Structures are given as structure tokens and as C-alpha cells.
Amino acid sequence: MAFGRMGSIMKFEKSEKLYKLAINYIPGGVNSPVRAFGAVGGNPIFIESGKGAEITDADGNKYIDYVLSWGPLILGHSYPDIVGALENAIQKGTSFGAPTELEVELAKYIIDKVNSVERIRLVNSGTEATMTAVRLARAVTNRRMVVKFDGCYHGHSDGFLAKAGSGMLTAGIPSSSGVPRTITELIISLPYNNMESIEDIFEKRGGDIACVIVEPMAANMGVVPPENGFLEGLRKVTKEYDSLLIFDEVITGFRLGLGGAQQFYGVYPDITCFGKIIGGGLPVGAIGGRADIMDRLSPSGDVYQAGTLSGNPLAVIAGLTTLKILDNQSVYQKLETNGALLEKYIEQNLDDFGIDGVVQRVGSLLTLFFTDKAIKNFDDANTLDKKLYSEYFHSMLKRGIYLPPSPFEAMFLSVYHNEDIIERTAEAQRKAFAEIS
């Protein structure tokens, strides 16, 4: 039992019953590992509904939500325009396995906003997008090796599960069983923000490297921005060796602005992977890039890719509606203002209670690392105090604040996270810090 906002008593009986039932039918009782609360302890809460910046669990407890379905819900839960668009679309059918006008409209919209994209292919998830991007890069360059970075997460296809971020980092697993060594031997994983290691590997093996894939702003080991010159260096070295540069913007695409992280930082890749926001909360992914590269995909070219539900009309209309609403600079200005306010309150609370912590924020994403130094890479992230984060998570949860159930994830803000919501969050944090310090 815990006390939520306004002193209400929080009970978790129904969530506990649902979890006990779920583990009989679903591996670990969840359909994505981080949901299991493995990194923070305890049993997961089951969500019943969401509205604006808040969610309600199966027991009726309400929370301010900073997970937001891990990023897609930049407009918050149940945004009226998205709900209305979905209600209208579902009357016409849920899936056709054939082209629709909406697919063309969404493709054109993304191409118009993202400078590096001339063609785009819709898929069903970020994992599909990154997997296809690497296949495409190997075909275009006629090379096999792929460079990635420790702590960056690019989905759960076989080659990406070495030193990955997100759920893999949360579970403390350096790689996954069931992945043949012959596949991981084709992946080179290097420290994020370290150009020396990049230059060294290209000097030694540049003629074998098909592509470099990177989160232009890492968000799967917590928010870790690129240092000055890092992305520029990747662009320079890949051009020099005729390799392709792939930006995984599944999280950052349309989150940091209409042009994504690439416009935010002024560095443009050959291929971009999208997801999350472009589906408005429904399952989606996409690969976009130069026309000469993208036209290698079937049926135009020789690189096979397919998907029965790709371009699903419900995901497309939800995403298109979201992007059109975001096509207003004031939205991003509001997100930046409120993100900065939350950062300020957290830093003040850390100072007031003498707790070692570093806040790293870019726009409407931020992470509180319980450590005494800036986080620049995977090794730095592993120095944080995981036990303290677990205590903090549960102390905030019982006060009605739903944070990522892992110290290695980002907090997300939506347009509904206004000054009042942030002040309530800061007050809950003060009480939590008083409890755990």
C-alpha cells in the first residue's frame, strides 16, 4: 500500500493478480522485457487508460506519465484529433494489404520535412527498419562489416544484440543466446563519442565496412548527446571510405524537431530509420534515404523487403495526423521550455538534498543519472547508482509519478506536460529525495 497524490491510498491488488495470471501465458508476464520492472524490482503495474499527461492503472491509481509509450506520444494520451482520425479510419477498414492514398501522403510529408530523405519505405517497427537499412547498405557497398556503438540500441535483430542499450543494458546481458557467432563477427561495436576508435577501425578495415549505424543522440543508455565533432567525424570518415552512414532516428525523428536530430545537429546521413512518432502511438517503422539507395529495394531493385501490414491505414492516419499538428514551431518551443523547467527543478532538488546526480537533456527528452559526472558513453552509464535509482523509482511511483522502470532510459515529455504538471512532479521528487537520502 502507498500514498498517491492528494493523500489517496494506492493499492495494486488487481495489477498483482494480472501479473500472476500473465506469467502463466506470456514469457516473464510481459511482451517487452523492460516492462517487467526487472531493473527496479517489484511487479509491473497494468495500465487501463491514458488521457493527456496521465495514465490510470488497473486499480484506479493515477500517475503523471513520463514514459509515454517510450516516446511516440509527443501529443500525450488520447489526443482528440488522433482519436477522431482513427475512429473515422476504422469505419473504412483495418488493413488491406494493398496500397492506399494515405501511405503516399505520409511518405510525401516525411520527405518534405527531412532533408536527407528522397524515398521512404514504411514497415511495422524500428527493428524492421534498422534490419532493412543494414541489408540495403551491404547490397549498395558490396561489403559485409557493420560498425555500431556500445549502448546504442537498434532493435533486436541478431547482429545488433552485442553491447546493446535499452532492454539489453537493463538486463545486464552483453549478447543474446540464439545468435550465431558468424553473425556477431560481422558487427564491430565501438565506444560512443570516441572518434579515435572510429578512425582507427577505418584505417584497418575501411574497405570491408558497409556502414556505420548510430543514434545521432543516444537515448537507449539514457540521454547521451553527441560531443562536438562526433557526428561530423562519422560523416567525414564514411564519405572518405565510401561507406554509408545510417542514423537511427526511431526515437529522435520528429521528437527534436520536424527535421529530426540530423537537422538539429546539422549532419545528414545516407539512410534514416524512423518509428514511434510517425505512427502516433501505433506500431510503425520506416527507412528513408537517397533515391539511388532506396530504389535498390524490391520491387524496384534487388534487395528484398516485404511486410503484410506495412503501411497499415490506422498507423498511417495516426502518424500523419500527429505530424501535421507538430508542423508548428510553437509546439517545439513549448516542449523545450517545459523540458528546461523540469531540468531546473531536478537540479535544484539534487542540490537541496545533497544527492549526486547529473541531468542530461536534449529538448523533450531527459535522464537523471545518479552519478557525479557527465555520461558520455556506455562505460560511463554503467557507473550510475542502480540501487538508488530503484529506490527513487518506487518512491516516485507511490506518489503518482510514472518514470521509466530502468535507470538507462529517457524520460519523455508531451505537450500536456505543462508548468503545473512539472511543478507537481518536482514536489513529488522533493518528498522522494527526502525519503531516500
Beta strands, then each sheet from edge to edge (+ up, - down):
strand 1: 2-3
strand 2: 9-10
strand 3: 47-51
strand 4: 54-57
strand 5: 62-65
strand 6: 119-123
strand 7: 145-149
strand 8: 187-190
strand 9: 209-214
strand 10: 244-248
strand 11: 271-275
strand 12: 285-289
strand 13: 358-362
strand 14: 365-369
strand 15: 401-402
strand 16: 411-412
sheet 1: 1+ 2-
sheet 2: 3+ 4- 5+ 15+
sheet 3: 6+ 12- 11+ 10+ 9+ 7+ 8+
sheet 4: 13+ 14- 16+
end
